[in-house]
């Protein structure tokens, strides 16, 4: 581990390497020219190499000095970045925060959490959007997005897992009384179904054993691009749907929806928080992400 004196020597070296003379470096650092010269001499003595060519008019890095400078400059930048990041953690969330969320999960699960945070921090201003299709946070200027499913096209994003939810099949009692209860996966092919849309295509259902590759495509009697709409259609008796358990649990408890083929509901879908990759995460984003991760650890999103 570097001693404080050694770290100070590195700062002096990097400043000198970016200057044309020791006098210029001394002025930048607010110390004497003699102090700069002595710090460089001690560093050269410790390393056993010459770092600068010196003349009466200017200084220039040697080949060893160039190599050492590249490493030291990058290291000091990383240290400064880490310090700025740590300092920002103590800052309160302020300013406008743009968050995009899945429609039903966002409204019923995330929105109450965000409203509570907003009430506690009145200088935090939200722009909230609810969409069930994937968005590009970088292109659309979104600070934080919540996604279900695979992390596709997210190389430029940082992702943190919030939880996972079991996908269940359900229908209204009135529908099941009229059309019968499906007993097998093949039975689903003859049933009326309510299917989500993504980019104009029906979203396949995940059914069968957990180790079985998902991808069952139902008839798609009804296509809806909105999660709340899918649930409303199922409650209204239009057919069978597949949704994350948290979104239909209130309807199951109320008796307006009923689970079917529970032995086939062995697939889970992951939930992630994602944000654009930056050197320093802004306090408003960090605060909300930390709160979501805290709730995740408590199992709120499972």
PyMOL commands that set and color helices and strands:
alter all, ss='L'
color gray80, all
select helices_A, chain A and resi 4-17+22-29+33-47+63-89+103-120+137-140+173-179+185-188+227-235+245-254+262-264+283-297
alter helices_A, ss='H'
color red, helices_A
select strands_A, chain A and resi 52-54+59-61+95-101+124-130+144-148+157-171+194-198+201-202+222-224+241-244+258-260+268-276
alter strands_A, ss='S'
color yellow, strands_A
deselect
rebuild
show_as cartoon
